[in-house]
Amino acid sequence: MAEYLLEMKNVTKKFPGVLALNSVLLQLKKGEILGVCGENGAGKSTLMKILSGTYPYGTYEGEILYEGKAIQLTDVAVAQKYGIEMIYQEINMVMGSGIAENLYLGNLPGKGKLVDFKKLYAGTKEILERVGIDAKPTDKAAKLNSGQMQMLALMRAYIKEPKILVLDEPTSALTNSEVDQLMSILKELRDKGISCIYISHKMEEIYRICDRVLVLRDGQTINCHITAEVEEETLIEEMVGRKIENLYPKAKVAIGSEVLRVEHLSVPHPTMKGKNIVDDVSFHLNKGEILGIGGLVGAGRSEILGAVFGQLYKGVTKEVSIEGKKTTIKNPSDAIEAGLGFVTEERKLNGFVWMLSIRDNMYLASLKDLPVKGAFVDVKEENRRSQAMFDRLRIKAPSIHTIVNTLSGGNQQKVVLSKWLVKSPRILFVDEPTKGVDVGAKAEIYTLMGELVKSGISIVMVSSDLPELLAISDRVLVVSGGRITGEFNREEMSEEAVMRAAIK
């Protein structure tokens, strides 16, 4: 019997002008959880797309062995026949269909074209109860939040009884309790002899669940360790190719006078009459300050930023003052005009236009400010300014003309930040600034945020990452049930204090 259930040997993948994978080696044992870590752009997703059949046999060099025998994964269906199931980071649900149909998509119980609805709904009900989702099998998938959808995606793969389960950043949308459920399910799968490949930027998760950990950098295999025998610092150095002295660089800035005051902010719940998502919230922001907003998923943190910025929530009430002057913000255009910028949580949904270049995305919030020469846009000057921003943020791409969709997550986030830096706001909202971003890029983003506050920009940051929240913020507000339940300065804040306020 082969030592490894799966081997990917000497795998090399080229795109025009880019060597994405260079002779990569991945070996997976039966009944183990193999962690895969590396910076954005290291080649993790490309390698998994080869394994899933998305990049079919013949489009890459190297070989894939299954139980010691060479196999040819010509498409996704062939990979699934070998029991290889993928759970992607992006939500993959048919929103207009029922939960049951989504859960058993491509795997409906019944004979021929006849669906056994009794079995379908009974199986769905059992799974919903198991993962703690309060919904009916017939409810539309759109009713669920992103964390619940991610749990269903896991269970959708689970009921297919896979031999190999690949999870790509599976906890990015999950609450702490959902993460605990996920870990419990993965341990159960491991006990049954099912193998997992677990891709994550979160070192705590790697150490919590993975038996071994594979490190990729710049498309190459750097090392593979028994997780319990390797220090976190070693893994990080191997991932980024250098020693990071400070994972959370914090700029020292003198806090100035008040620049923003929000009072009596309320956002009605879209479907529950008489209930507010945000309920009579008031807060202020000072010049040069990073104000952190913490709390559990669903507490109303993102809605606070969105409502102040003028996103289209119905029935919002608020009073906003900027530098002491009452300011009316009815829509995002008003907010931008008032000197606000907003780096949203879902960059792929509303942070950038994926088919445009880096340069064109940089000017999305500043179309009125494009440099002109006579009656035309001064393209040469636009390129010069874009290149300066490109260099300042150290965006890893061939040029400013590279299409944003081809970039890694960390570099996409830098492009979103650059869009607002070009606009030069006085106040910047950032919602989960390092979501889906690797360790090296996180440190760069924190450094950039420090440079921004040094230049006089004030920042409000929502973060679910407690160490990030405490390390980067000058002051922290905690939100629970749509209300502010705690406020802490740097001397007072701790993980325990924030969590205690978050569960009030």
C-alpha positions as CSV (number, residue, x, y, z in Angstrom):
1,M,0.0,0.0,0.0
2,A,1.3,3.5,-0.9
3,E,2.5,5.6,2.0
4,Y,0.5,8.6,0.7
5,L,-3.1,8.7,-0.5
6,L,-2.3,11.6,-2.8
7,E,0.9,13.0,-4.2
8,M,1.3,16.0,-6.5
9,K,4.9,15.8,-7.9
10,N,6.9,18.3,-9.8
11,V,3.8,20.3,-10.5
12,T,4.6,23.4,-12.7
13,K,1.9,25.8,-14.0
14,K,2.6,28.8,-16.3
15,F,0.4,31.7,-17.2
16,P,1.4,34.3,-19.8
17,G,4.4,36.0,-18.3
18,V,4.0,34.3,-14.9
19,L,5.4,31.1,-13.4
20,A,2.6,30.4,-10.9
21,L,3.9,27.0,-9.7
22,N,7.5,25.7,-10.0
23,S,8.0,22.0,-9.4
24,V,5.7,21.8,-6.3
25,L,5.5,18.7,-4.2
26,L,2.5,18.0,-2.0
27,Q,2.0,14.6,-0.2
28,L,-1.2,13.8,1.7
29,K,-1.6,10.8,4.0
30,K,-4.8,8.9,4.5
31,G,-6.7,10.2,7.6
32,E,-4.6,13.3,8.1
33,I,-5.3,17.1,8.0
34,L,-2.5,18.8,6.0
35,G,-2.3,22.5,6.5
36,V,-1.1,24.6,3.5
37,C,0.1,28.1,4.2
38,G,1.9,30.9,2.3
39,E,1.5,34.5,1.3
40,N,-1.2,35.5,-1.1
41,G,0.2,34.7,-4.6
42,A,2.3,31.8,-3.2
43,G,0.4,29.4,-5.5
44,K,-2.0,27.7,-3.0
45,S,-5.2,28.4,-5.0
46,T,-3.6,27.5,-8.4
47,L,-2.4,24.1,-6.9
48,M,-5.9,23.4,-5.6
49,K,-7.5,24.2,-8.9
50,I,-5.3,21.6,-10.5
51,L,-6.3,19.1,-7.9
52,S,-10.0,19.9,-8.4
53,G,-9.8,19.5,-12.2
54,T,-10.5,23.2,-12.7
55,Y,-7.1,23.5,-14.5
56,P,-7.3,20.1,-16.3
57,Y,-4.7,17.6,-17.1
58,G,-2.5,18.8,-19.9
59,T,-2.5,22.5,-18.9
60,Y,0.3,21.9,-16.4
61,E,3.5,19.8,-16.0
62,G,4.1,17.2,-13.4
63,E,2.0,14.3,-12.2
64,I,-0.7,13.4,-9.7
65,L,-0.7,10.0,-7.9
66,Y,-3.7,8.6,-6.1
67,E,-2.9,5.5,-4.0
68,G,0.4,5.3,-5.8
69,K,-1.1,5.3,-9.3
70,A,-0.9,8.2,-11.8
71,I,-4.3,9.8,-12.6
72,Q,-5.4,12.3,-15.1
73,L,-7.9,14.9,-13.7
74,T,-9.4,16.1,-17.0
75,D,-12.3,18.0,-15.3
76,V,-14.1,18.7,-12.1
77,A,-16.4,15.6,-12.5
78,V,-13.4,13.3,-12.8
79,A,-11.8,14.7,-9.6
80,Q,-15.1,14.2,-7.8
81,K,-15.2,10.5,-8.9
82,Y,-11.9,10.1,-7.0
83,G,-13.7,11.6,-4.0
84,I,-12.0,15.1,-4.1
85,E,-14.3,17.8,-2.9
86,M,-13.5,21.5,-2.7
87,I,-15.0,24.1,-0.3
88,Y,-14.1,27.6,-1.6
89,Q,-13.7,30.8,0.4
90,E,-16.3,32.6,-1.8
91,I,-19.9,31.8,-1.0
92,N,-21.3,29.4,-3.6
93,M,-25.1,29.2,-3.1
94,V,-28.1,29.6,-5.4
95,M,-29.8,32.4,-3.4
96,G,-33.2,32.0,-5.0
97,S,-33.4,28.2,-4.3
98,G,-34.2,26.5,-1.0
99,I,-31.7,25.4,1.6
100,A,-32.4,21.7,0.9
101,E,-31.8,22.1,-2.8
102,N,-28.5,24.0,-2.2
103,L,-27.4,21.4,0.3
104,Y,-28.0,18.5,-2.0
105,L,-27.0,20.3,-5.2
106,G,-26.0,17.7,-7.8
107,N,-26.7,15.0,-5.3
108,L,-30.5,15.0,-4.9
109,P,-32.0,11.8,-3.3
110,G,-34.4,9.8,-5.5
111,K,-34.6,7.6,-8.5
112,G,-34.0,8.8,-12.0
113,K,-35.6,12.2,-12.4
114,L,-37.9,11.8,-9.4
115,V,-36.7,13.5,-6.3
116,D,-37.5,11.9,-2.9
117,F,-38.5,15.1,-1.2
118,K,-39.3,13.3,2.1
119,K,-35.7,12.1,2.3
120,L,-34.4,15.5,1.0
121,Y,-36.1,17.5,3.7
122,A,-35.5,15.0,6.5
123,G,-31.7,14.9,5.7
124,T,-31.6,18.7,5.5
125,K,-33.4,19.1,8.8
126,E,-30.9,16.8,10.5
127,I,-28.0,18.7,9.2
128,L,-29.5,22.1,10.1
129,E,-29.9,20.9,13.6
130,R,-26.4,19.5,13.7
131,V,-24.7,22.8,12.8
132,G,-27.2,24.9,14.8
133,I,-28.9,26.8,12.0
134,D,-32.4,28.0,12.9
135,A,-34.1,27.6,9.5
136,K,-36.4,25.3,7.6
137,P,-35.3,23.1,4.7
138,T,-37.7,25.0,2.4
139,D,-36.4,28.5,3.4
140,K,-34.4,30.3,0.6
141,A,-30.7,30.3,0.9
142,A,-30.7,34.1,0.8
143,K,-32.1,34.1,4.3
144,L,-28.8,32.8,5.7
145,N,-25.8,34.9,6.7
146,S,-22.4,34.2,5.2
147,G,-21.2,32.1,8.1
148,Q,-24.3,29.8,7.9
149,M,-23.8,29.5,4.1
150,Q,-20.1,28.5,4.7
151,M,-21.2,25.8,7.2
152,L,-23.7,24.5,4.6
153,A,-21.0,24.4,2.0
154,L,-19.0,22.2,4.3
155,M,-21.9,19.9,5.0
156,R,-22.8,19.7,1.2
157,A,-19.3,18.2,0.7
158,Y,-19.6,16.1,3.8
159,I,-22.7,14.2,2.7
160,K,-21.0,13.2,-0.6
161,E,-18.6,11.1,1.6
162,P,-15.4,12.5,0.1
163,K,-12.0,10.8,0.3
164,I,-10.2,14.1,0.2
165,L,-11.7,17.4,1.4
166,V,-10.0,20.7,0.5
167,L,-11.0,23.8,2.5
168,D,-9.8,27.2,1.4
169,E,-9.9,29.8,4.2
170,P,-13.0,28.1,5.6
171,T,-13.4,30.3,8.7
172,S,-13.2,33.7,7.2
173,A,-17.0,34.2,7.6
174,L,-17.5,32.1,10.7
175,T,-18.3,33.1,14.3
176,N,-16.2,31.6,17.1
177,S,-18.9,29.0,17.9
178,E,-19.1,28.0,14.2
179,V,-15.3,27.7,14.1
180,D,-15.6,25.2,17.0
181,Q,-18.2,23.3,15.1
182,L,-16.1,23.2,12.0
183,M,-13.1,21.9,14.0
184,S,-15.3,19.2,15.6
185,I,-16.5,18.0,12.2
186,L,-13.0,17.9,10.7
187,K,-11.8,15.8,13.7
188,E,-14.7,13.5,13.1
189,L,-13.8,13.2,9.4
190,R,-10.1,12.5,10.3
191,D,-11.2,9.7,12.7
192,K,-13.2,8.1,9.8
193,G,-10.0,8.1,7.6
194,I,-11.0,11.0,5.4
195,S,-8.0,13.3,4.5
196,C,-8.2,17.1,4.5
197,I,-6.2,19.9,3.0
198,Y,-6.7,23.0,5.1
199,I,-5.6,26.3,3.6
200,S,-5.4,29.1,6.1
201,H,-3.6,32.4,6.9
202,K,-4.6,31.9,10.6
203,M,-1.7,30.3,12.5
204,E,-3.9,29.5,15.5
205,E,-6.1,27.3,13.3
206,I,-3.1,25.6,11.7
207,Y,-1.8,24.6,15.1
208,R,-5.2,23.7,16.4
209,I,-6.3,21.2,13.7
210,C,-3.4,20.3,11.3
211,D,-1.2,17.2,11.7
212,R,1.4,18.5,9.2
213,V,1.9,21.9,7.5
214,L,3.2,22.6,4.0
215,V,4.7,26.0,3.3
216,L,4.6,27.5,-0.2
217,R,6.4,30.7,-1.3
218,D,6.6,32.2,-4.8
219,G,5.1,29.0,-6.4
220,Q,7.6,26.6,-4.7
221,T,7.5,24.1,-1.9
222,I,9.7,25.5,0.9
223,N,9.2,22.9,3.6
224,C,6.7,20.5,5.2
225,H,6.7,20.1,9.0
226,I,5.0,18.1,11.7
227,T,2.9,20.9,13.1
228,A,3.7,20.2,16.8
229,E,7.4,20.3,16.1
230,V,7.7,23.7,14.3
231,E,7.7,27.2,15.9
232,E,5.2,29.7,14.5
233,E,8.0,32.2,13.9
234,T,9.8,29.6,11.7
235,L,6.6,29.1,9.6
236,I,6.2,32.9,9.1
237,E,9.8,33.4,8.1
238,E,9.5,30.5,5.5
239,M,6.2,32.0,4.2
240,V,7.5,35.5,3.6
241,G,11.2,34.8,3.0
242,R,12.3,37.2,5.6
243,K,12.1,37.8,9.4
244,I,9.2,40.0,10.4
245,E,10.2,41.8,13.6
246,N,6.8,43.1,14.4
247,L,3.6,41.5,13.3
248,Y,1.5,44.5,14.5
249,P,3.5,47.7,13.8
250,K,1.7,50.5,15.6
251,A,2.6,54.1,14.7
252,K,2.9,56.6,17.6
253,V,0.7,59.6,16.7
254,A,-0.4,62.5,18.9
255,I,-4.2,62.4,19.0
256,G,-5.8,65.7,18.0
257,S,-9.2,67.3,18.3
258,E,-12.5,65.8,17.3
259,V,-13.1,65.3,13.6
260,L,-16.3,63.2,13.5
261,R,-19.3,62.9,15.8
262,V,-22.2,60.5,15.1
263,E,-25.2,60.7,17.4
264,H,-28.5,58.7,17.7
265,L,-27.7,56.4,14.8
266,S,-30.4,53.8,14.2
267,V,-30.8,51.3,11.4
268,P,-34.1,49.4,11.2
269,H,-34.0,45.7,10.6
270,P,-35.0,45.0,6.9
271,T,-37.4,42.1,7.7
272,M,-38.3,42.3,11.5
273,K,-40.7,45.2,12.1
274,G,-39.9,47.2,15.3
275,K,-36.4,45.8,15.6
276,N,-33.2,47.8,14.9
277,I,-29.9,46.3,13.6
278,V,-28.2,49.5,15.0
279,D,-30.0,51.0,18.0
280,D,-29.3,54.6,19.0
281,V,-25.5,54.5,18.7
282,S,-23.4,57.6,19.3
283,F,-19.6,57.9,19.1
284,H,-16.8,60.3,18.1
285,L,-13.4,60.1,16.3
286,N,-10.4,62.3,16.9
287,K,-7.7,63.5,14.5
288,G,-4.9,61.0,14.0
289,E,-6.8,58.3,15.9
290,I,-7.5,54.7,14.9
291,L,-10.9,53.9,16.5
292,G,-11.5,50.2,16.6
293,I,-15.0,48.6,16.6
294,G,-15.2,45.1,17.9
295,G,-18.0,42.6,18.7
296,L,-19.4,39.3,17.4
297,V,-20.5,38.8,13.8
298,G,-24.0,40.1,13.4
299,A,-23.7,42.7,16.2
300,G,-24.2,45.6,13.8
301,R,-20.6,46.8,13.3
302,S,-20.5,46.9,9.5
303,E,-24.0,48.5,9.4
304,I,-22.7,51.3,11.6
305,L,-20.0,52.2,9.0
306,G,-22.4,51.7,6.1
307,A,-25.2,53.8,7.6
308,V,-22.8,56.7,8.4
309,F,-21.4,56.5,4.9
310,G,-24.8,56.8,3.3
311,Q,-25.3,53.3,2.0
312,L,-28.9,52.6,1.2
313,Y,-30.4,51.3,4.3
314,K,-34.1,52.2,4.7
315,G,-35.3,54.3,7.6
316,V,-31.8,55.3,8.9
317,T,-31.8,58.1,11.4
318,K,-28.6,59.9,12.4
319,E,-26.9,63.2,13.2
320,V,-23.4,63.6,11.8
321,S,-20.9,66.4,12.5
322,I,-17.5,66.8,10.8
323,E,-15.0,69.1,12.5
324,G,-17.9,70.6,14.5
325,K,-20.2,71.3,11.5
326,K,-23.5,69.5,11.0
327,T,-23.2,67.4,7.8
328,T,-26.0,65.8,5.8
329,I,-25.0,62.4,4.3
330,K,-27.8,60.8,2.3
331,N,-25.7,58.7,0.0
332,P,-22.0,57.7,-0.6
333,S,-21.5,60.7,-2.9
334,D,-22.4,63.0,0.0
335,A,-19.9,61.1,2.2
336,I,-17.1,61.3,-0.4
337,E,-17.8,65.0,-0.8
338,A,-17.6,65.5,3.0
339,G,-14.1,63.9,3.0
340,L,-15.0,60.3,4.0
341,G,-13.6,57.1,2.4
342,F,-14.8,53.5,2.9
343,V,-12.8,50.3,2.4
344,T,-15.6,47.7,2.6
345,E,-15.4,44.2,3.9
346,E,-16.3,42.4,0.7
347,R,-13.7,43.8,-1.7
348,K,-14.8,41.5,-4.6
349,L,-18.4,42.6,-4.2
350,N,-18.0,46.4,-3.9
351,G,-14.4,47.3,-3.5
352,F,-13.1,47.1,-7.0
353,V,-14.2,46.5,-10.6
354,W,-12.5,43.1,-11.4
355,M,-12.1,43.6,-15.2
356,L,-10.4,47.0,-14.9
357,S,-6.7,47.6,-14.5
358,I,-5.0,48.6,-11.2
359,R,-4.6,52.2,-12.6
360,D,-8.3,52.5,-13.5
361,N,-9.4,51.1,-10.1
362,M,-7.3,53.6,-8.4
363,Y,-9.3,56.5,-9.8
364,L,-12.8,55.0,-9.3
365,A,-13.5,57.4,-6.4
366,S,-11.8,60.3,-8.1
367,L,-13.1,60.5,-11.6
368,K,-13.7,64.2,-11.2
369,D,-10.1,64.7,-10.2
370,L,-8.5,63.0,-13.2
371,P,-5.6,65.1,-14.5
372,V,-6.6,66.9,-17.8
373,K,-4.7,68.5,-20.6
374,G,-6.9,70.7,-22.6
375,A,-10.2,68.9,-23.2
376,F,-8.7,65.4,-22.6
377,V,-7.5,63.3,-19.7
378,D,-3.7,63.6,-19.3
379,V,-2.9,59.9,-19.6
380,K,0.8,60.4,-19.1
381,E,0.2,62.3,-15.8
382,E,-2.4,59.7,-14.7
383,N,0.1,56.9,-15.3
384,R,2.7,58.8,-13.3
385,R,0.5,59.3,-10.3
386,S,-0.8,55.7,-10.5
387,Q,2.8,54.4,-10.7
388,A,3.8,56.5,-7.6
389,M,0.9,55.0,-5.6
390,F,1.7,51.5,-7.0
391,D,5.3,51.9,-5.7
392,R,4.2,53.4,-2.4
393,L,2.0,50.5,-1.5
394,R,4.4,47.9,-2.9
395,I,1.7,46.3,-5.0
396,K,3.0,43.0,-6.4
397,A,2.0,42.9,-10.1
398,P,3.7,43.2,-13.5
399,S,2.5,46.8,-13.9
400,I,-0.3,49.4,-13.2
401,H,-2.1,48.0,-16.3
402,T,-2.5,44.5,-14.8
403,I,-6.2,43.5,-14.4
404,V,-7.1,43.5,-10.7
405,N,-8.8,40.1,-10.8
406,T,-5.5,38.4,-11.5
407,L,-3.9,39.7,-8.2
408,S,-3.7,37.9,-4.9
409,G,-6.1,38.9,-2.1
410,G,-3.5,41.1,-0.3
411,N,-2.6,43.0,-3.4
412,Q,-6.3,43.5,-4.3
413,Q,-6.8,45.0,-0.8
414,K,-3.9,47.4,-1.4
415,V,-5.6,48.5,-4.7
416,V,-8.8,49.2,-2.8
417,L,-6.8,51.2,-0.2
418,S,-5.1,53.1,-3.1
419,K,-8.5,54.1,-4.5
420,W,-9.1,56.1,-1.4
421,L,-5.6,57.4,-0.9
422,V,-5.8,58.9,-4.4
423,K,-8.9,60.7,-3.2
424,S,-7.2,61.9,0.0
425,P,-10.1,61.6,2.5
426,R,-9.9,63.2,6.0
427,I,-11.7,60.2,7.5
428,L,-11.3,56.6,6.4
429,F,-13.6,53.7,7.4
430,V,-12.0,50.3,7.0
431,D,-14.1,47.1,7.5
432,E,-12.0,44.0,8.2
433,P,-8.9,45.5,6.5
434,T,-6.9,42.2,6.5
435,K,-9.6,39.7,5.8
436,G,-8.1,36.9,3.6
437,V,-4.7,38.6,3.7
438,D,-1.4,36.8,4.5
439,V,0.9,37.6,7.4
440,G,3.4,39.6,5.3
441,A,0.7,41.7,3.7
442,K,-1.0,42.3,7.0
443,A,2.1,43.9,8.5
444,E,2.4,46.1,5.4
445,I,-1.3,47.2,5.7
446,Y,-0.8,48.0,9.4
447,T,2.3,50.1,8.5
448,L,0.3,51.9,5.8
449,M,-2.5,52.7,8.3
450,G,0.2,54.1,10.6
451,E,1.5,56.3,7.8
452,L,-2.1,57.5,7.1
453,V,-2.8,58.6,10.7
454,K,0.7,60.3,10.8
455,S,-0.4,62.3,7.7
456,G,-3.5,63.5,9.6
457,I,-6.1,61.0,8.4
458,S,-8.4,59.5,11.1
459,I,-9.5,55.9,10.8
460,V,-12.5,53.9,12.1
461,M,-11.7,50.2,11.8
462,V,-14.0,47.2,12.2
463,S,-12.2,44.0,12.9
464,S,-13.1,40.4,14.1
465,D,-9.4,39.7,14.7
466,L,-9.0,40.5,18.4
467,P,-5.1,40.7,18.4
468,E,-5.3,43.0,15.5
469,L,-8.1,45.1,17.1
470,L,-6.1,45.5,20.3
471,A,-2.7,46.1,18.7
472,I,-3.7,48.7,16.1
473,S,-6.5,50.7,17.8
474,D,-6.0,53.7,20.0
475,R,-9.5,53.2,21.4
476,V,-12.0,50.4,21.1
477,L,-15.8,50.4,21.0
478,V,-17.6,47.1,21.5
479,V,-21.0,46.5,19.9
480,S,-23.5,43.9,20.9
481,G,-27.1,43.6,19.7
482,G,-26.8,46.9,17.8
483,R,-25.7,48.9,20.9
484,I,-22.3,50.1,22.2
485,T,-21.7,47.9,25.3
486,G,-18.1,48.9,26.0
487,E,-15.4,51.5,25.4
488,F,-11.8,51.0,26.2
489,N,-8.6,53.1,25.8
490,R,-5.2,51.4,25.2
491,E,-4.5,51.0,29.0
492,E,-7.9,49.4,29.6
493,M,-8.3,47.1,26.6
494,S,-7.8,43.4,26.7
495,E,-9.2,40.3,25.0
496,E,-11.1,39.4,28.1
497,A,-12.6,42.9,28.5
498,V,-13.7,43.1,24.8
499,M,-15.2,39.6,24.8
500,R,-17.1,40.3,28.1
501,A,-18.6,43.4,26.5
502,A,-19.3,41.6,23.2
503,I,-21.6,39.0,24.9
504,K,-23.7,41.5,26.9
